[in-house]
């Protein structure tokens, strides 16, 4: 390891940090041949010497097209004693895969610190790249060292994004620079057994600090007995290429041809495939193989032959003229496809071969794009875009590839790129089917970003096109119906989508029937028909439970998710939480990762409705964390809205502003269901800042019809009336009252709606008896914040009427409820109200007033802590407490922040010290 003292010192420091209980991530970046594999091998040796459990993964250029992750197999191969057989990791289950790998690593880190060393990470398969992006951040508190080796010149955007993300999240980046002249001279002395003389100086300079090139050139010199004349040309010096080709020249002709074919097939290649390309059987090639092995150009790796270093392969490969390389790649694709090779292996040669794509190549390409896209949509889109660039502008296959690429990007951060792609293609002369498919993607993009009117324009234009296949027309009708619901036009959605309902119920596809039931439930819900909405939602969920494939419906059509939304608006709030808990665990078990952010945010909304502010924050933050891991953006705005609203109630207005600022950059305030949540949180913040007129102005939208009001749970509806009245918008308050009366008229069976109706009327009409009725009705359900608001409003009303003792009793009851919920700012407001009545109000009693130390821990956090001390992994804790693993991760982040620690080891030590001091244990 000549000349690498600085890098080795940094790696030793990283090992020491992990040994002390802190996770770490190191990115080692280098040009080919500079010693990346060597330093990673040394890192693995260092880890083993220091008692680390070392997991090694070596990626290959072919892996970038693979749909399955190499990490689980590497973990098992490294001797996992808890092995239950190599898992079948479904390609479309990225969250399941992340959780599985995280659990394996956590269990191993309990026994010994773990070092995960990944060589050539730039070529890792998309699922492994997704894991390498997410897990170093998620498992930062575990005793795990991540060392990722990357070639700096790979040019693969997905790998560069992972590198940048990890660096932004604290990873150390080590750049292996070319060795100094003195280090190269030392290497020459090691190889030659003597100090190099002055005549070798030009040759060593030709290596440009690359140790592999220096060694190969020196060995070539020894073999040839003379000095290689070299001019050098990056990235591989001509002298090195000549030295390799000189070795080839000494080989039998058959061995030279084998190496040339092998250089096309890849660094590791199958001898049978090479034989077929050479028009031979394997047996006649054995002397050629022996010659290449004896010359040190090839080595055996498992069931394949491999070039001893990729620079050797590249030297051989680069010596082939470009037309020859392309033709050989095309032939390799045909040979491998005929032999039933994995699609990922075939598609590499299809891409590198250039030229026209035949039907078989297109089918293979489409399969790989879909397989990769199911795991990592951006990677699937990138492959489709690369392939599309090789086709003529008006080729129908190009349109199909670009449409698929845009579809893959809809739910990612590159949604604007997808929109530009769609707009550019729509300007071309397209067939009706291609235009309709493209407009469907355009509608999905605009719906995701809140531009519902534009989405509707696209669906209508597409449906007007002739000769559309039935399945495409049905998809367009489904999207149009959901857009109309989101625009607050449920009646129009119902009228225009009758054809959808008819077609769906005739369909043999259960997912289609379930989707139609959910749509009918949504239409009924946003028209205020809660019982009917509940009936359809429960039917859809029961049907879905009987047919697991329907669980793959996307939000907002996931039946159990939608059922939870309806339940949250009714008296069955407890059922909503059970529904969300069961559905989330089922989604995790089945690996439906894309839905996990939605389960978390729906739980956050339900917990906020029942006054569990700390737990609502945890679920909202878990939503943001898993959305960041999976690069899902649509669930982010409501999560930030919950965080902003809780921050207002807890008195942290700067945090509320920050959350709303981040939410505004993601989605329009006009979009259902996000617009109402964002508007509610914005109004709450403005009201807290005494900008009451601005807050009141925002409430006008909620009086336009039931769809906006029903987008937030009923416990929030009286708050909107409060905001309106405090800002002098009596008409806006009356409009909200009329909408509540409409909902009550449609369905009078919900106690919570009757309570809200009495509450709102009492506020608007100034009638204490209605507020008292609301208190009585709220007491029958689990909504402490709404009950506290009603007590406060009744206390204020009685105070204005001079009934001070009764007023104070209600205000004290409200304060008690708010204290239990941890709503600091609301308690402050109540203290001012009691002071105005001449009553001394208690202060400083709120449990969560402190933000650090043991006393600041929530009840949920205190339940997690002893399980960590027992040594349970996050997955095991989640199973014990019936939570999501992401919820447990978020609880632990809060615990570490509040206690000023950084790892499980420190938490266990902290508990032992408390126990030794006789302090109460959780």
N, C-alpha and C positions, 0 to 999 in steps of 0.2 A: 504493500500500500504506500508506494513512494509518493510524496508530495500531497498527501491527503490528511495531514495532521489536523487542520482546522475543521474539516468535515467530520472526521472521526470524533473529535472532541465534542462537537455539537450533538452527535448521535449518542455519545456516552452520557451527556447531560440529560438528553431526552429519556434514556433508560433510567437514570437516577430519579427523575421526576415521577415516572410511572411507578417505580419501585416504592416511592413514598406515598403512592395512592392517587396521583393525578394523571388523568389521561393526556395524551400528547399525539400530535400528528406532524410528520416531517415529510416535505415534498422534495425529493432529490431529482434534479433536472440536469440533463446532460445531452450533448451531441453524441451520435453513434460512435462507439469505440473508445470513448473517453474514460471508461471504467465504471459505468453505471452498474452493470451486473456484478462486477467484482466488489464494489462497495456495499451492494445489497447482500452479497454473500457474507461479507465481513460483518455486516449488521446482524445477520441471522446468527453467526458464530458468537458475536458479542452477547446477544440475547441468551443463547443457550448457556454460555459460561456464567451468566449472572442469574441463572435459574428461571429464565422466561420460558413460557410455553410458546414456541415459535410456529407460526402458520405461514407457509410460503405459497404464493400464487405467481405463476409465470404466464403472462398473456402472450398470444400470438396474433399476427396480423389478421388471420382468418377470424379471430374471435369477435371482431367488431360487427360482424353480421350474424352472430349467434343470438338466439332468443332466450337461452337459459344461462343462469349465473354459474360461474366456476367456484364461487366462494363456499357454498355448502359442501361440495365434494372435497374441497381443500381442508375444510375444518374436520371432516370425518377422516380423511386420509391422514391427518396429523395425529390421529390416535385419540379421538374423543371417547372417553370411557362411558359417556351417556349415550353412545350411538344407538339409534333405533333403526338403523338401515338408512341408506342414502335416500333422502326425501325426493319425491317426484315434485319438483318445483314448477307449478303451472306457469306458463309464460305470461298469462294475463293477471298474475297475482303479485304485483310488486310490493304491496304493503305486507302481505303474508310473508313474502321472502325476506323483507327487511326485519320483520319481527322475529322470524325463525333464526336468522343469522345473529341478530342482537342477543337472543336468548342463549344460543350456543356459546357466544363469546362471553356473556356475563357469567354463565356457569363455570366456564374455564377460568375466568379472571378471579373467581372466588378461591380457587385452589392455588393459583400462581399468577403473577403478572403475564400478560399476553403481548406478543409482538406479531403484528400482521404485516408481512413484507410482500409487496406486490411489484414484480419486475415487469417492465414494459406496460405500465398501467394505461398508457395512451391507446393500446390496442384492446383493452378489456371489453368484454361484451357489454351491451347497454345496461343489462340488469346489474352486473357487477359495478359498473360506473355509478349507477344510481345508489347502490349500497355504499360505495366509497365516498360519495357526496354526502349522504345522510348520516351514516353511523358514527363517524368521528365526532360529529356535533352532538348527536343524541346520546352517545355513551361517553361523553367527556368526563363524567365523574368516575368511570370505571378504570381499573388498572390495565389499560390497553394502549399500546403504542402502535400507531399506524405509520408505516414507512412506504411511501409510494414513489417508485422510480418511473420517471417519464422522459421520453426522448423529446428534446425541445423543438425538433424540426418536423414532428409528425404532421402538423397542420390539421389535426382532427378537431373540429369545433367543440364537439361534446366533451372531449377530454380537457380542452382548454377551459371550458366553463366550469368543470369540476375543480380544476386546479385553482381558478380564481375564487370560486366560492369558498373553498377550504382555507385559502390564504386570508380572505376577508373575515373568516371566523377563527383566526388565530393560529393557523398552521404555520410552521417554520418552513421557509423555502430555501433550500440549499442549491446553489447553481455550481455544478462541477465544471470548473473552467479548465482549459487545456493546461497540462502540466508545465511547470517552469523548465527552462533549459537544464538546470542542475538536476531536476528530478528525472528528466528523460535520460540524461547522461548516466545517472545511477542505475536506471533500468537497463541501459545498454551494457553497463558493467556486469549486472546480474546475469544477462543473457550470454555475454561473451566470456565471462569468467576473468575479465581483465578490463582495465580502463580503455575506453575507445580512443583511437588515435585521431589526429586532426583530419585525416582523409574522410572520416565518417561524419563529420559535422554537417555537410550539405544534406546527407541522407537523413540524419536525425531532424534537421530543420524541416525537411519535407513532411515529416510526421505531424508537424504543427501541434505538438503537445499531446497528441493522441497516443496513449500507451499501447493500444492494440496494434495500431499501424506501425509504431516503432518496433515492436517485437517481431511482427511479421516481416518487415523489411530487413531486419537484422538476420532473421532465420533464412530468408531468401538469399541474402548475401553469403551466409555460411554455406548454403547448399550449392550456390553457383560459383563460389570461389572468386567473385569479383564484385565491384561496386555498381549497383544499379544506378543508371543515369535517370534522373527524374526532374520534371518541371513542376509537377504538382498542379491539380485543379480540383477545387472543392466540388462536392463534399468528400470525394475519395481521391487522394493523390494518384496521379498517373503512375508513379513509381510503384505504389502498392498494387494497382490494377495489373501492371505488367508482371509483378512478382507472382501474382495469383495465376495469370494467364501462362506464365512460364512453367508453373507447376502443371497446369493443364496440358501444356505442350509435351510434357514428359510422360503423360498418361496414354494408355491405349485409346484409339479413336472412340471405341464404344463407351469408355468411362467419361470422355469429354462430353459426348452427347447426353449421357445420363445426367451429368451435372448441369448442363444447359436446360434440360427439361425440368430437372429438380428445382432450378432457380426460378422457373416460372410457376411451379406448383406451390412454392413457399419455403420458408426456412425449414419447417418439418414437412415431409411429404411421404405419401404412400407409395411404396415400391411397385405395387400392382398397377396403380394408375400411371406411373411413369413408364412401365413396361408397355401398357396398352398404347400410350402416345408414341412410343418408339416402334410399334408394330411387332412387339416381341412378347414372349412369355417370360416369367420371372427367372427361371433356371438359367437360361443363357446369359443373363445379366450378372450372375454372381461374380465372375472374375472382374467385371467392371466395378462392382461394389467394393470388392476387396482392394482394388487399386486406389479408389477414392478414400477408403478408410486408412490405408497404409500411408497415403500422402498427407493425412491430417486435415483433409478438406471436409470429410463427412464424419459423423459419429452416430451411434445408435441411441435413440431416445424412445424408450417404451416400444411400441409396435411400429415405429416410423424411423426413417433415416432423417438426419438433420445436418444442416451446415454447421460447422463448428462455431461460426460467428456469422451474424447476419451481414456483416461487411464483406465476408467472403462471398456469400450468395449475391450480394449487390454487385460486386465486381464482375462476377460471371454474367449476371442478368444485364448489367449496363453494357456489356460487350455485344449483346444481341442488337441488331438494328430494330428501330421502333416498329416497322411493319411486321417484322418477324415475331416480336414480343406479342403484339396484338393478336396475330393469327394463332399463336400458340395458346394464348389465354382463351380465345374462343373455342379452340379444340379441346383444351382442358375442361372447360365448362361442359361441353358435350360428353366427354368421356366420363366425367364424374357424375353427371346427371344420369347417364345410362347405367352406371354402376350403383345408383341409389345412394350416393353420398349425401350428407346433410345439406339442406338448402343453403345454409350460410356459406359453406365451402364452394358450392356451385356459383353462387351469386357474385362472389369476389371476382371470379374469372369473367363472368358476364359483364361486370362493370368495367374491369380493366381491358377487356377485349375490344371495347368500342364497336363501331359498326352497327348494322341493323339488329333489332331484337326480334327473333322469331317467336311464334306463339308459345312454344314451350318455355323459352327464356322469360317471356312476359308473365306466364303463370308462376314460374319460380320466383321472379322478382316480386310479384304481387303478394305471394305467400310470405316472403321474408319481410316485406314492408309491414304487412299486417301483424305478423308475429312480433317483430321488434316494437312496432307502434303500440301493441297491447301492453307492453312492459314499460317502454320509455317513448312516449309519442314523438318527442323531438327527434330522436334517433331514426325512427321510422320515416318521419317527414324528410329528414336530411337525405336518406337513401333514395326516396322517391324523387326528390328534387335533382339529385345527382344524375339519376337515370333519365329523367325527363330532359335534361340538358343535351342528351345525346340523340334526341329524336327531332325530326323536322318540326317547325312551328305549328303547322296545322294537322299534324298526325293525331288521330283520335286517341291513340295510346298515350301520347304526351298529355292530352287533356285529362285522361283518367288518372294518370300519375300525379299531376298537379292538383287535381281535385282531392285525391287521397291525402296528399301532403297538407293541403289546407285544412282538411277535416281533422287530421292528427294534431294540428296546432291550435285547434279551437280552444281547448281547455288549458293552454299553457301561457307562459308570459310572452310568447311570440305571436299572440293573437293579431296584433297589428300587421305583422308580416303576412299572416294568412289572409287578412283582408286586402292587402295590396295585391297579393297573388290572385285572389278571386276577381278583383276589379279589373286587373290587367287581362285576365282570360275572358271576362264577359264582353270585352270590346272586340273579341274575335268572332268570326263566322262559325257558329257551333250548331251541331244537330240539336233538335228539340230535347232529346234525352240527356245529352251532355249539358246543355244549358240548364235544364231543370235540376239535375244533380248538383251543378255548381251553385245555383240559386238556393238550393236547400242548405248547402254549407254556408253560403252568405247569410241566410236567415239565422242559422245557429250562431254565427259569429256576432251578428248585430244583437241578437237576443242576449247573448252572454255579456255584452258590453252595455246593455241597457237601451239600445236604439231600437225600441220595439216597432215604431212606425216604419222604419226602414226595413226591418225584418218582414213586416207584413207586406210591404211593397214587393219584396222578392218572392214570397210564397204565392201571392196572387198572380204575379207575372209567370211563375213556373206552372201554376195550375191551369193557366190559359193556353199553354202549349199543347199541340196535338200529339196523339199516339204515345202517351206515357205508359210505361208498365204499371200494373196495379200496385205493386209493392212500393214503387217510388211515389205514386200519387197518394197512397195512404200515409207514407212518411211526411209528405208535404202537408196533408190535412192535419196530422197530429201536431206538427210544428205550428201551423197557422192557428189551431185551436189554443195551444198554450200561449202563443203570442197575444191573442185576443183576451185571454184571461188575465195575462200580465198587464195589459193596457187598461184593465178595469172595464172590460166589455164582456162579461160572462154571458149575457143574454144573446149577444151577437155570436159569441163563440158557440153557444148551444145551437143557434139557428143554422149557422154555416157549416157546422161539423156533423150534421145528422148523417151525411154519407159516411163519415169516418166510423160512427157508432155502428151503423148498419154493417159495414164491411168487417169491422172488428169482431162482432158477435157471430158472424158467419165463418170467421177464420178458424182453422185448425191449430193455429199458433196461440198457445196459452198466453204468451207474453203480450200478444196483440190484444187479447180479451182483457187481461189485467190492466194494460195501459188505458184501454177505453174506460174501464171502471174508475180508474184514478181520475181520468179527465172528467167524467160525469160528477165525481165527488168534488172536484175543484170548482166546477161550474156551480154546483149547488151551494158550496161553501161561500163563495164570493157573492152569491146572491142572498146570503143570510140564512139559508136553509140548513141549519147545523145538523139536525137529526138525519136528514136525508144524506147529507155529506158523510156523516158518520157511518151510515148504513152501507153506502157504496165503498167507502174506504175499508171497512171491515171485511166486506165480501172480497175486495181485491187482495187484501192481505191473506185471508184464508186460502184463496186460490193460489196465490204466490207461494205460500208455505208448502202447498201440495206439489208445486212444480218449481224446483230449485232454479231452473234456467231463467225464470222471470225475475230472479233477484238481480240479474244483470241489467235490468232497466236503469236508465240514468236518472239522476235527480233532475227535475222534481217528481219523476214518475216512480221512484222506489216506493212500493205500497206502504211498508211499515213507517218510512219517514213521513209520508203524507198523512198516514193515520195519526201519528204523534202530533202533527200540526193541528189536526182537527180536535184531537183529544185535549190539547192544551187550551183550546178555546171553550171547553165545556167544563162540566163538573168533575170530569174524570182525569184530573191532573196527575193523580198518582198512577193511573193506568198509562198515561203518556210517558212517564219516566220508566215504568217497567217495559213498555214497548220499545223505547229508545235503548235501554240497557240490553235487552234480549237481541234486538236487531243489530246493534253495534257488535256484540260478541259473535253473532252469526256471520256478519260481514267480515270480521277479522278471521274467523275460522275458515271461511270460504275464500279468503284472499281478495275480496272486492275492495281493493285499496282506494280506488278513486272515490268511493262513497264515504270514507272515514271522516274527512273534514266536515261533511254534512251532518253525520251523526253527532259529532262533537258540538257543532254550532246549535243544532236543535236542542241538545241537552242543556247548553248554556242558556238558551231562551226559556226553556221550561224551569230551570233552576232559578233564574231571575224572577220568573213569575211567582215562584213559591218563596221568594225572599232569601234564598241561599246565595248571598252575594259572593262570598269567597269561592264557593264551588263553581258558581257561574263563571267567574274569572278564570278558574283553572281550566274549565272545559273550552272557553273561548280561546285561551292561549294554546291549549292542546290542538284546537282546530288550526290555528295559525302555524303551529310547528309542523303538523303532518301535511298541511297544504304546502308549506315550504319544502318539505322532503319530497313530496310527490309532484311539486310544481303545478298545483291546482289553484286557480285564482278565484273561482266563482263563489266559494264559501267565505272568502275573506271579509267582504263588506259587512255582513250581519254580525260576524264575530267582533269586528272592531266597533260596531255600534253597541253591542252588549258591553264591551270593555269601557267605552266612553260613558254609557249611562251609569254603570256601576261607579266609575270614577267620580261622576257628578254627585251621586248619592253619598259617596265616601268623602267628598270635599276636596278631591284632587283635580282641580279644574285644568291645570296645565297638562296632566296626563290625558284628560278627556279631549282637549284641543288636539293633542298629538295624534290620538287614535282617529278622530274625525278627519284630520288632515290627510292621514294615510288612506282612509276609506274613500275620501273624495277622489283621490287619484286613480281609483280602481273602477268605479261604476257611477252611473248617473243617478241622481236623486229621484228621477222620474220612474224608475224601474221597480216593478213588483217582483219579488217581495222585499227587495233591498231598500227601495225608496222610502217606504214608511218607517223602517227601522232607523235609517240614517236621519230622517226628518225628526223623528221622536227624540233621538239622542241630541241632535242639533238644537231643538227647541228647549230641551232640558238644560243644556249648557248655557244658552242665551238667557234663560230665566234665572239661572244661578248667578250669572254675571250682571243681573239687574238690567238686562236689555230686553225688558218685558214686551215692548211693542214688537220687536223683531221676532221674539218667540211666538207671540200671539199670531203674527202673520203666517207663520209656518203651519199653524193648526188648521188653516182654512182648507187645505187639501183633504183632511180627514172627514170633512163634512160633505164631500161631493158624492159619497155613496159608500155602501158597505165594504167594497173591495179593499179600500185603503185601511179602514178601521180594523177589518178582520185580519189584515196582514200582521198585526201585533196582538198579543194576547189581551184579553179583556181587562186584566188588572191595570193596564196602562191607560185605558180610555178616560177615566176621570182626571188623570193628570193633564191630558190635552185640554179638557175644559178649564182646569185651573190655570194653565198657561194662557189660554184665550182671555179669561176674565181678568187676570192680573195685568194683561196688556191692553185692556179696554176693548177687546174684540167680542162684544156680547153676541153679535150675530154669528160669529164663528162657533161660539159655545153652543148656541141654539141649533146650529146646523149639525154639530156632533150629536146633540140630544135627539134630533129627528132621526139620524141614522141608527142610533141605539134603539129608538122606538120601532123603527122598521125591522130590525133584527129580532126584537122581542115579539113583534107581530108575526114574523115568519116562524118563530119557534119559541114558545113561552115555557118550554120544559126545563130550561137550564137555570138553576138557582143563581149561578154567577152572573148571568145576563140580567136577571131580575135585580140582583144587588147593584150592578153597575147602573142600571136604569134608574133605580131609586137614588143612587149617589149623584148621578149627573143631574137629574131633575132637582134634587135638593140644592146643588150648587147654583144652577141656573136660576131657579125660582126663589132661592134664599129661604128654604123651608126646613127647619131643624127636624121636624117629624119624619121627613123623607130620609134625611141623613141617619137618623136613629134606626129607621127600617133597614137601611143599607148595612149598618153595623151588625144588626141581627142576622142578616142574610150572609154576610161575609164570614161570620163566626161559624157557619156551617161547613166551610171549606178551608183548604190549605193555602190561603193567600195573605200572609201576614202584612206585607207592604200595602196592599189595597185596604186591608182592615185598618192599619195604622193611619192611612190617608183619610179614611172615613171618620175615625175617632178624632183626628186633628180638625177636619172640616166641621164636624159636629161641635167640638170644643170651641172653635172660633165663632161659630154661629151662636152658640149659647152665651158666649162672652159678650158678643154684640148686643144680645137681648138682656144682659145684666144678670144672668144666672151663673154667677162666678163659681160656686162650689162644684156644680155639675160640669161646668166647662173645664175646670182644672182636673177633675177626675178623668175625663176623656183624654185630655192632653197628656196626663201622666201615663194612661194606658197606651197611648200612641207612642210615647217615648220608650216605654218598656219593650214594645214590639220592635221598634227601630233599633234599640240597643242590642237585642238578640240577633237582629239581621246585620248589624255592623254598619248602619247608614249614618255616618258621623254628621254630614251636613244637614240632613233632615232633623237630627236631634238638636243641632244648634238652632235651627229655625223654631223648633218647639220651645226651647228655653227662652227665646225672645218673646214668643207668644205668652208664656206664663209670666215673664217679667212685666209685660204690659198689663197683665191682670193683677199685678201687685203681689205675685207669689214668687218666693225664692225657688228657683229651679235647680235641681242637682246638676252637677257638671263633671266632666272627666271620668265618667263611669263606663265608657264604651270599651268592651273587651279588646277590640282591635285598634285602639288608639295608637299603640306603638307599632312601628313597622320593622323592628328588629328585636332579636333576643327570644328566649323561650316563650315569654308571655304573648308574643305576637303570632304564635303558631295557631292555625285554625284546627278545628276538631278533625277534619279530614286529614290534615297533615300529621296530626298526632297519632292517627290510626296507622299511617304508613311507616312511621319512624321505627317502631319496635320490630317490624317485619324486615326492615333493612338490617337491623342489628342481628336478627336471626340468620342472616346470610341469604335470604331469598332474592332471586333475580326480580327485575321489574315485571317480567311476564308472570312469575309465580305470585308476586304481590297482587297483580291485577286479577289473577284467577281467585285468590283468597278473598279479595274485597269486592269482587264482581264489578271491576272497573276496566277501562281500556288501558293498555300499556302506555299509551300516550298521556292519559290522565295521570298515571303514576309518575311518568317522567316529569310532567309539569309540577306535580306536588313536590318532587325531590328538588327541582330547581328552586322553588320557593323556599324550601327548608334550608338549602345550602345558603341562599342569599340572606335569609333572616338570621341564621346562626353564624354567618361569616366564615363558612367552610367551603371546601371545594370537592370533597370526595366522600364515598361511603366509608372509607377507612377513618377519616376524621370524624364522621358522624358517629360511628361505633365508639371511637375513643371518647367523644363528647358525652355519650350516654353513660359510659363506664365511670367517667369522672363525676357525673351527677349522682350516680348510684352510690359511689364511694362517699360523697358528701352528704348522703341521706336525703337528697332532693326527691320530690315525687316523680315517679316514672309514668310515661304515657300508658 
